[in-house]
Amino acid sequence: MSPARENGRSKSPEINVLFRVRVKAGRVEEFYRFAGTLMRASRDEPGCVSFTYHQSVKDAADFFLYEQWQDQPSVKGHLAKLIEQYGPPEDDGFLPRALTDYWDNMEATKYRVVE
């Protein structure tokens, strides 16, 4: 999908998120396949501009996910779909336990576009 147009110029996505995860030992190949499936499905969701997983060439357990969404309702819809598909989040989290169980640790940071 391409960004929305405003006055003939591209309108930047409102939500830009960078997730970095360290996958647990012995689960890298399983997570790689899962990440590919999740990536392809998420790209078809309303409001998704970009959703791409990357794996380090130096450390196979090091992944990052770069997401771009048009607006906060799109992100909320994506999170709701994840919970519907993969089950409830951990008590203090926002992502389903089925996802977080792959990771030793995770960092998530929202960014805004420099204009």
C-alpha positions as CSV (number, residue, x, y, z in Angstrom):
1,M,0.0,0.0,0.0
2,S,1.2,3.5,-0.6
3,P,0.8,6.4,1.8
4,A,-2.3,8.6,1.5
5,R,-2.0,11.7,-0.7
6,E,-2.6,15.1,0.7
7,N,-2.4,18.2,-1.6
8,G,-0.5,16.2,-4.2
9,R,2.2,15.1,-1.7
10,S,2.5,11.8,0.3
11,K,1.1,12.0,3.7
12,S,3.4,10.2,6.2
13,P,2.1,7.3,8.2
14,E,1.0,8.4,11.7
15,I,2.4,5.4,13.5
16,N,5.9,4.0,13.0
17,V,7.0,1.2,15.3
18,L,10.3,-0.6,15.6
19,F,10.3,-3.9,17.5
20,R,13.5,-5.7,18.3
21,V,13.4,-9.2,19.7
22,R,15.9,-11.8,20.8
23,V,14.5,-15.2,20.0
24,K,14.9,-18.0,22.6
25,A,17.6,-20.7,21.9
26,G,16.2,-23.6,19.8
27,R,13.2,-21.6,18.5
28,V,14.9,-19.4,15.8
29,E,13.7,-21.5,12.8
30,E,10.2,-21.8,14.2
31,F,10.0,-18.1,14.8
32,Y,11.4,-17.3,11.3
33,R,8.5,-19.3,9.7
34,F,6.0,-17.7,12.1
35,A,7.3,-14.2,11.4
36,G,6.9,-14.7,7.7
37,T,3.3,-15.9,8.0
38,L,2.5,-13.0,10.4
39,M,4.2,-10.5,8.1
40,R,2.2,-11.5,5.0
41,A,-1.1,-11.5,6.8
42,S,-0.5,-8.1,8.5
43,R,0.3,-6.4,5.2
44,D,-3.3,-7.1,4.1
45,E,-4.8,-5.4,7.1
46,P,-6.6,-2.0,6.8
47,G,-4.3,0.9,7.4
48,C,-1.0,-1.1,7.1
49,V,1.6,0.8,5.1
50,S,4.5,-1.5,5.9
51,F,5.2,-4.5,8.0
52,T,8.6,-6.1,7.6
53,Y,10.6,-8.5,9.7
54,H,14.4,-8.5,9.4
55,Q,16.9,-11.1,10.7
56,S,20.5,-10.2,11.6
57,V,23.1,-11.7,9.3
58,K,25.5,-11.9,12.2
59,D,23.2,-13.3,14.9
60,A,20.3,-15.5,13.7
61,A,18.4,-15.0,17.0
62,D,18.3,-11.2,16.6
63,F,15.2,-9.9,14.7
64,F,13.6,-6.5,14.2
65,L,10.2,-5.6,12.9
66,Y,9.5,-2.3,11.2
67,E,5.8,-1.4,11.1
68,Q,4.0,1.6,9.6
69,W,0.3,2.3,10.1
70,Q,-1.9,5.1,8.9
71,D,-3.5,5.8,12.3
72,Q,-4.1,4.6,15.8
73,P,-7.4,2.8,15.0
74,S,-5.4,0.7,12.4
75,V,-2.9,-0.3,15.1
76,K,-5.8,-1.1,17.6
77,G,-7.4,-3.3,14.9
78,H,-4.1,-5.1,14.3
79,L,-3.6,-5.8,18.0
80,A,-7.3,-7.0,18.3
81,K,-6.7,-9.4,15.4
82,L,-3.5,-10.7,17.0
83,I,-5.4,-11.4,20.2
84,E,-8.3,-13.0,18.3
85,Q,-5.9,-15.3,16.4
86,Y,-3.2,-16.1,19.0
87,G,-4.9,-15.7,22.3
88,P,-4.8,-13.2,25.2
89,P,-1.8,-11.2,26.2
90,E,0.2,-11.7,29.3
91,D,-1.2,-9.9,32.4
92,D,1.0,-6.8,32.0
93,G,1.4,-6.9,28.2
94,F,-0.4,-6.0,25.0
95,L,0.8,-8.9,22.7
96,P,-0.5,-12.4,22.9
97,R,1.5,-14.9,25.0
98,A,1.8,-17.1,21.9
99,L,4.1,-14.4,20.4
100,T,6.0,-13.3,23.4
101,D,6.8,-16.9,24.3
102,Y,9.3,-17.0,21.4
103,W,11.4,-14.2,22.9
104,D,14.0,-13.8,25.6
105,N,13.4,-10.1,25.4
106,M,11.7,-7.5,23.4
107,E,11.9,-3.7,22.9
108,A,9.2,-1.6,21.2
109,T,9.6,2.0,20.3
110,K,7.2,4.4,18.4
111,Y,8.7,7.0,16.1
112,R,7.4,10.0,14.3
113,V,8.5,11.0,10.8
114,V,10.9,13.9,10.4
115,E,9.4,16.4,8.0
